[in-house]
Amino acid sequence: MNSITVIPAIAAVVYTIIDIVKTACGGDEKFKRFVPLISAVLGAICGVVSFYFIPGVIDTGNLLVAIIIGASSGLSATGLNQTVKQLTKKNEEDDDDEV
């Protein structure tokens, strides 16, 4: 496994965790404001775990680069979440216009 497959894997893990926590919180607005920050921190943690416990997954010899790769993967999970949200929002508006 190389770092091209690690980035989507970390993003999928972070996306799943954030979605579970958002569902458990019941859509709390205070939590939603901190979702990008939490995603970056979770991604950075996943990057560190991948660097130390699964050697060779992230092709770097530097911990800082592994943290940056993880954090950027976590932030891409937030972007993916917003993309899905906007696409479903548009579809719901189209359905309301037809009625």
Protein Blocks (a to p, Z undefined) as FASTA:
>chain_A
ZZklmmmmmmmmmmmmmmmmmmmnnopaklmmmmmmmmmmmmmmmmmmmmmmmghklgcf
bfklmmmmmmmmmmmmmmmmmmmmmmmmmmmmmmmmmZZ
